[in-house]
Amino acid sequence: MVWYSRSGWPGPAERPRLGTASRTDCRTDCRADEPVGTLAGMQWQDTIQWDRDGLVPVIVQESRSGDILMFAYMDRQALALTVERGQAVYWSRSRQRLWHKGEESGHFQQVHDIRLDCDGDVLLLTVTQLGHDPGIACHTGRHSCFYRRLHDGRWTEVEPVLQDPATIYRAQAGAEHASVSPAPAAAAASIAAPGSVASQDLLARLAEVIESRRPQAGGDPESSYVARLFAKGTDAILKKVGEEATETVMAAKDGEPQKIVYEVADLWFHSMIALAAFGLRPADVLAELARREGLSGLEEFALRRVLKREKDRT
């Protein structure tokens, strides 16, 4: 692969040989200087190599899946607001103003981590995509903006539309939006209430996304966490289910409600990948739950099983 270097390519004597280490490992040494949610002065911004327009490119990655969601730009104020609020704020080059991601769609991004690359000229945000499940980061209603794959000399759409864009964006009626939306509490209020959409529909849409990550459906292990799990095989998937189950138990032991919800979501997500690996879907589990409810109620069903086990032990 050949890349174009904006900073200039070194002369032959200076070029590192392929296979030799020539830069710092960005996974360990290229963190942003301050944690998210802390300003503590703005000197840390001086480490960034801002371009001639005062902007820096930003890659946005989903925390749960590892998927690359989108690409954007930030100026100093956008980055400062992102750190202060814990939600992504970008600089819109087309609108020439600050853009709080989700201000029109309700699809806000909760920022967990900000990293700076080894050259100091690209940021990586790790986020939770809010407002829809599964998360929608693209204005086309797709999970990721990178939904087109080059195949046999043509661009092929490989990501499903999760929601019609016409239903996402509110009518503007000529009104000007504020440069930055209200504080995160207002963002949380915009997220659909748990009962506003049937849970079966949410699970079905998430199952579609998981199915689209299968290798036979064009899932790329190099760019998708789910595709990478499928490529590793059943044992790797089941190992992750076990890990997430353990983390759910640990979260419950800590007694932090939000942490419990987060870990249960991870457990459900990986359980759905396991279902897909065996040709099953969430509807199969829901049907079994409905069957048990029809017997005499879930609670009574579970109690009978416990009493039977206790009787067998005595």
C-alpha positions as CSV (number, residue, x, y, z in Angstrom):
1,M,0.0,0.0,0.0
2,V,1.3,3.5,-0.9
3,W,0.3,6.6,1.0
4,Y,0.7,10.3,0.2
5,S,2.5,12.1,3.0
6,R,1.4,15.7,3.6
7,S,4.5,16.4,5.6
8,G,6.9,15.3,2.9
9,W,8.6,11.9,2.4
10,P,12.2,11.6,3.7
11,G,15.1,11.0,1.4
12,P,16.3,7.4,0.6
13,A,18.9,7.4,3.4
14,E,16.3,8.5,6.0
15,R,13.5,6.1,5.0
16,P,12.9,3.2,7.5
17,R,13.1,-0.2,6.1
18,L,9.9,-2.2,5.9
19,G,9.5,-4.3,9.0
20,T,11.6,-2.1,11.2
21,A,10.1,-0.1,14.1
22,S,10.2,3.6,13.3
23,R,7.5,5.1,15.4
24,T,6.0,5.0,18.9
25,D,3.3,2.4,19.4
26,C,0.2,4.5,19.3
27,R,-1.8,2.0,21.3
28,T,0.1,2.8,24.5
29,D,1.9,6.1,24.1
30,C,-0.5,8.4,22.1
31,R,-3.3,9.2,24.5
32,A,-4.7,12.6,24.8
33,D,-2.9,14.4,27.7
34,E,-6.1,15.0,29.7
35,P,-9.0,12.6,30.5
36,V,-12.4,13.3,29.1
37,G,-14.4,15.6,31.3
38,T,-11.3,17.5,32.5
39,L,-10.1,20.9,31.1
40,A,-7.3,21.7,33.6
41,G,-6.0,24.4,31.3
42,M,-5.8,24.3,27.6
43,Q,-2.0,23.7,27.1
44,W,-2.7,20.1,26.1
45,Q,-4.2,21.4,22.8
46,D,-0.9,22.8,21.8
47,T,0.4,19.3,21.3
48,I,-2.0,18.8,18.4
49,Q,-0.8,19.7,14.8
50,W,-3.7,21.9,13.7
51,D,-4.0,22.4,9.9
52,R,-3.8,25.8,8.2
53,D,-7.6,26.3,8.9
54,G,-7.2,25.5,12.6
55,L,-8.8,22.1,12.3
56,V,-7.8,18.5,13.1
57,P,-9.3,15.3,11.5
58,V,-11.3,13.1,13.9
59,I,-12.0,9.3,13.5
60,V,-15.0,8.1,15.5
61,Q,-15.1,4.5,16.7
62,E,-18.0,2.8,18.6
63,S,-16.9,1.5,22.0
64,R,-19.1,-1.6,22.1
65,S,-18.5,-3.0,18.6
66,G,-15.2,-1.4,17.6
67,D,-16.9,-0.3,14.3
68,I,-15.6,2.9,12.6
69,L,-18.7,5.2,12.6
70,M,-17.6,8.4,10.9
71,F,-15.0,11.0,10.1
72,A,-15.2,14.6,11.0
73,Y,-13.2,17.7,12.0
74,M,-12.7,19.7,15.2
75,D,-11.4,23.1,16.0
76,R,-10.0,24.1,19.4
77,Q,-13.4,25.2,20.7
78,A,-15.2,22.0,19.5
79,L,-12.6,19.9,21.2
80,A,-12.8,21.9,24.4
81,L,-16.6,21.5,24.4
82,T,-16.3,17.8,23.7
83,V,-14.0,17.4,26.7
84,E,-16.2,19.6,28.9
85,R,-19.5,18.0,28.0
86,G,-18.5,14.4,27.5
87,Q,-20.5,14.5,24.2
88,A,-19.0,15.0,20.7
89,V,-19.0,18.5,19.2
90,Y,-17.4,19.0,15.8
91,W,-16.7,21.8,13.3
92,S,-19.0,21.6,10.3
93,R,-17.0,22.8,7.2
94,S,-20.2,23.0,5.1
95,R,-22.1,25.1,7.7
96,Q,-19.1,26.9,9.0
97,R,-20.2,26.6,12.6
98,L,-19.9,24.3,15.6
99,W,-22.0,21.1,15.3
100,H,-23.1,19.2,18.3
101,K,-23.6,15.7,16.9
102,G,-27.2,14.8,17.4
103,E,-28.6,18.3,17.6
104,E,-31.0,17.6,14.8
105,S,-31.3,13.9,14.8
106,G,-31.1,13.1,18.5
107,H,-28.3,10.7,17.8
108,F,-25.8,12.1,20.3
109,Q,-22.4,10.6,20.9
110,Q,-21.2,9.9,24.5
111,V,-17.4,10.2,24.5
112,H,-15.4,7.7,26.5
113,D,-11.9,8.2,25.3
114,I,-9.9,10.7,23.2
115,R,-6.5,9.7,21.7
116,L,-4.0,11.5,19.6
117,D,-2.0,9.7,17.0
118,C,1.8,9.5,16.8
119,D,2.1,12.4,14.3
120,G,-0.1,14.6,16.5
121,D,-2.5,15.4,13.5
122,V,-5.4,12.9,13.9
123,L,-7.8,12.3,16.9
124,L,-9.5,9.1,17.7
125,L,-12.8,9.3,19.7
126,T,-14.3,6.2,21.3
127,V,-18.0,6.7,21.8
128,T,-21.3,5.2,22.6
129,Q,-23.8,6.2,19.8
130,L,-27.0,7.2,21.5
131,G,-30.6,7.8,20.3
132,H,-31.3,4.5,18.5
133,D,-30.5,0.9,19.0
134,P,-28.4,-0.1,17.1
135,G,-26.6,3.2,16.9
136,I,-27.1,5.4,13.8
137,A,-24.1,7.7,13.1
138,C,-24.7,8.4,9.4
139,H,-27.2,10.9,8.0
140,T,-28.4,8.2,5.6
141,G,-29.9,6.3,8.5
142,R,-27.1,3.7,8.6
143,H,-25.0,2.5,11.5
144,S,-21.7,3.8,9.9
145,C,-20.9,6.4,7.3
146,F,-18.6,3.8,5.7
147,Y,-21.3,1.7,4.2
148,R,-19.9,1.4,0.7
149,R,-17.3,-1.3,-0.1
150,L,-15.1,-1.4,-3.3
151,H,-15.7,-4.8,-5.0
152,D,-14.8,-5.7,-8.5
153,G,-14.2,-2.1,-9.5
154,R,-17.6,-0.9,-8.1
155,W,-18.8,0.6,-4.9
156,T,-21.4,-1.7,-3.3
157,E,-23.6,-0.8,-0.4
158,V,-23.1,-3.3,2.4
159,E,-24.9,-1.6,5.4
160,P,-28.7,-1.7,5.8
161,V,-30.7,1.5,6.4
162,L,-31.8,1.2,10.0
163,Q,-34.2,4.2,9.9
164,D,-35.6,6.4,7.1
165,P,-33.7,9.7,7.2
166,A,-37.0,11.5,6.6
167,T,-38.2,10.3,10.0
168,I,-34.9,11.2,11.7
169,Y,-34.6,14.9,11.0
170,R,-37.1,17.4,12.3
171,A,-38.4,20.1,10.0
172,Q,-36.4,23.3,10.3
173,A,-39.1,25.8,9.4
174,G,-36.4,28.3,8.6
175,A,-35.3,28.6,12.2
176,E,-31.7,28.9,13.0
177,H,-30.2,26.3,15.4
178,A,-28.0,27.2,18.3
179,S,-24.3,26.6,17.8
180,V,-24.3,24.0,20.5
181,S,-27.3,22.1,21.9
182,P,-28.2,22.2,25.6
183,A,-26.2,20.2,28.2
184,P,-26.1,16.4,28.2
185,A,-29.3,16.1,30.3
186,A,-31.3,17.6,27.4
187,A,-29.6,15.1,25.1
188,A,-30.7,12.2,27.3
189,A,-34.3,13.5,27.2
190,S,-34.3,13.2,23.4
191,I,-33.5,9.5,23.5
192,A,-36.6,7.4,22.9
193,A,-38.2,6.0,26.0
194,P,-37.8,2.2,26.4
195,G,-41.4,1.5,25.6
196,S,-41.7,3.9,22.6
197,V,-40.5,1.2,20.1
198,A,-41.4,-2.5,20.4
199,S,-38.4,-4.4,21.9
200,Q,-38.9,-7.1,19.2
201,D,-38.3,-4.4,16.5
202,L,-35.1,-3.2,18.2
203,L,-33.7,-6.8,18.6
204,A,-34.7,-7.6,15.0
205,R,-32.9,-4.5,13.6
206,L,-29.8,-5.3,15.7
207,A,-29.9,-8.9,14.4
208,E,-29.9,-7.6,10.9
209,V,-26.8,-5.6,11.6
210,I,-25.1,-8.7,13.1
211,E,-26.1,-10.8,10.1
212,S,-24.6,-8.2,7.7
213,R,-21.2,-8.6,9.5
214,R,-21.0,-12.3,8.5
215,P,-18.1,-13.0,6.1
216,Q,-20.5,-14.5,3.6
217,A,-22.5,-11.3,3.7
218,G,-19.4,-9.2,3.0
219,G,-18.4,-8.5,6.7
220,D,-14.8,-7.3,6.8
221,P,-12.7,-8.5,9.9
222,E,-10.3,-5.6,9.4
223,S,-13.0,-3.0,10.0
224,S,-15.7,-4.7,12.0
225,Y,-15.5,-6.1,15.5
226,V,-18.5,-8.5,14.8
227,A,-17.0,-9.7,11.6
228,R,-13.7,-10.4,13.3
229,L,-15.5,-12.5,15.9
230,F,-17.3,-14.5,13.2
231,A,-14.0,-15.0,11.5
232,K,-12.4,-16.4,14.7
233,G,-15.1,-19.0,15.1
234,T,-17.6,-20.3,17.6
235,D,-15.1,-20.7,20.4
236,A,-14.1,-17.1,20.3
237,I,-17.7,-16.0,20.3
238,L,-18.6,-18.2,23.3
239,K,-15.5,-17.0,25.2
240,K,-16.8,-13.4,24.8
241,V,-20.2,-14.4,26.1
242,G,-18.6,-15.9,29.1
243,E,-16.4,-12.8,29.7
244,E,-19.4,-10.5,29.4
245,A,-21.4,-12.7,31.8
246,T,-18.6,-12.4,34.4
247,E,-18.4,-8.6,33.9
248,T,-22.2,-8.4,34.4
249,V,-21.9,-10.2,37.7
250,M,-19.1,-7.9,38.8
251,A,-21.1,-4.8,37.9
252,A,-24.0,-6.1,39.9
253,K,-21.7,-6.8,42.9
254,D,-20.6,-3.2,42.7
255,G,-24.2,-2.1,42.8
256,E,-23.9,0.7,40.2
257,P,-27.2,0.8,38.2
258,Q,-25.7,2.4,35.0
259,K,-22.8,0.1,35.0
260,I,-25.1,-2.9,35.3
261,V,-27.2,-1.7,32.4
262,Y,-24.0,-1.2,30.3
263,E,-22.7,-4.7,31.0
264,V,-26.1,-6.4,30.5
265,A,-26.3,-4.6,27.1
266,D,-22.8,-6.1,26.2
267,L,-24.0,-9.5,27.4
268,W,-27.1,-9.4,25.3
269,F,-25.2,-8.1,22.3
270,H,-22.7,-10.9,22.4
271,S,-25.4,-13.5,23.1
272,M,-27.1,-12.3,19.9
273,I,-23.9,-12.9,18.0
274,A,-23.8,-16.4,19.5
275,L,-27.4,-17.0,18.4
276,A,-26.5,-15.9,14.8
277,A,-23.5,-18.2,14.8
278,F,-25.9,-21.1,15.3
279,G,-28.5,-19.9,12.8
280,L,-30.9,-18.5,15.5
281,R,-32.5,-15.1,16.0
282,P,-33.9,-13.1,18.9
283,A,-37.4,-14.1,17.8
284,D,-36.6,-17.7,18.7
285,V,-35.7,-16.7,22.3
286,L,-38.8,-14.4,22.5
287,A,-41.0,-17.3,21.4
288,E,-39.6,-19.5,24.1
289,L,-40.2,-16.8,26.7
290,A,-43.8,-16.5,25.5
291,R,-44.2,-20.3,25.7
292,R,-43.0,-20.3,29.3
293,E,-45.3,-17.4,30.1
294,G,-48.2,-19.3,28.7
295,L,-47.5,-22.3,31.0
296,S,-48.3,-20.2,34.1
297,G,-46.0,-17.3,34.2
298,L,-42.2,-17.0,34.1
299,E,-41.8,-16.6,37.8
300,E,-43.8,-19.8,38.6
301,F,-41.9,-21.7,35.9
302,A,-38.5,-20.6,37.3
303,L,-39.7,-21.5,40.8
304,R,-40.7,-25.0,39.8
305,R,-37.3,-25.6,38.3
306,V,-35.5,-24.4,41.5
307,L,-37.8,-26.6,43.7
308,K,-37.1,-29.6,41.5
309,R,-33.3,-29.2,41.7
310,E,-33.5,-28.8,45.5
311,K,-35.6,-31.9,45.7
312,D,-33.2,-33.9,43.6
313,R,-30.3,-33.0,45.9
314,T,-32.0,-34.3,49.0
